[in-house]
Amino acid sequence: MPLAWTIEEACVEACAGRSTIYDAIKNRELRAVKRGRRTLILDEDLRPWVKNLPPLEPGKPNQDERSAA
């Protein structure tokens, strides 16, 4: 398991898009660090962020479905 993920790697690992990752960083839901010009997300920050995503409630549309309607 890597110590840190690039944005692209974090997207794959978390099954999330770039804008979702950057929005989470901007909203301080996900911590990112800098190494030179590269933005990194520590594994110890990425995994809890994914685990704390809201659960899907059966019979209720999720946020993506509400936006598309």
C-alpha positions as CSV (number, residue, x, y, z in Angstrom):
1,M,0.0,0.0,0.0
2,P,1.5,3.4,-1.0
3,L,2.2,6.1,1.6
4,A,0.8,8.8,-0.7
5,W,-1.3,9.0,-3.9
6,T,-1.2,11.5,-6.7
7,I,-4.5,13.0,-7.7
8,E,-4.8,10.6,-10.6
9,E,-4.0,7.6,-8.4
10,A,-6.4,8.8,-5.7
11,C,-9.2,9.0,-8.3
12,V,-8.6,5.4,-9.3
13,E,-8.3,4.2,-5.7
14,A,-11.4,6.0,-4.5
15,C,-13.4,5.5,-7.7
16,A,-13.9,9.2,-7.9
17,G,-13.4,11.9,-10.5
18,R,-10.9,14.6,-10.4
19,S,-13.4,17.3,-9.7
20,T,-14.8,15.3,-6.8
21,I,-11.3,14.9,-5.3
22,Y,-10.5,18.6,-5.8
23,D,-13.9,19.7,-4.4
24,A,-13.2,17.6,-1.3
25,I,-9.8,19.2,-0.9
26,K,-11.3,22.7,-1.4
27,N,-14.1,22.0,1.1
28,R,-11.5,20.6,3.6
29,E,-13.1,17.2,3.6
30,L,-9.9,15.7,2.3
31,R,-6.4,16.8,3.2
32,A,-3.8,17.2,0.5
33,V,-0.1,17.9,0.8
34,K,2.4,19.4,-1.7
35,R,5.7,17.9,-2.8
36,G,7.2,20.5,-5.1
37,R,4.5,21.1,-7.8
38,R,2.8,17.8,-7.2
39,T,-0.3,17.5,-5.0
40,L,-0.4,14.3,-3.0
41,I,-3.0,12.7,-0.8
42,L,-1.7,10.6,2.1
43,D,-3.2,7.1,2.3
44,E,-4.1,7.8,5.9
45,D,-6.4,10.7,4.7
46,L,-7.9,9.0,1.6
47,R,-9.2,5.9,3.2
48,P,-11.2,7.6,6.0
49,W,-12.6,10.1,3.5
50,V,-13.9,7.2,1.4
51,K,-15.2,5.4,4.4
52,N,-17.1,8.5,5.6
53,L,-19.0,9.0,2.3
54,P,-22.7,9.1,3.0
55,P,-24.4,5.7,2.7
56,L,-26.9,5.0,-0.1
57,E,-30.4,5.0,1.2
58,P,-32.6,2.4,-0.7
59,G,-35.5,4.0,-2.5
60,K,-34.0,7.5,-2.3
61,P,-32.1,8.9,-5.3
62,N,-28.5,9.8,-4.7
63,Q,-27.1,13.2,-5.3
64,D,-26.0,12.4,-8.9
65,E,-29.5,11.2,-9.8
66,R,-31.1,14.3,-8.4
67,S,-28.7,16.5,-10.4
68,A,-29.5,14.8,-13.7
69,A,-33.3,15.1,-13.3
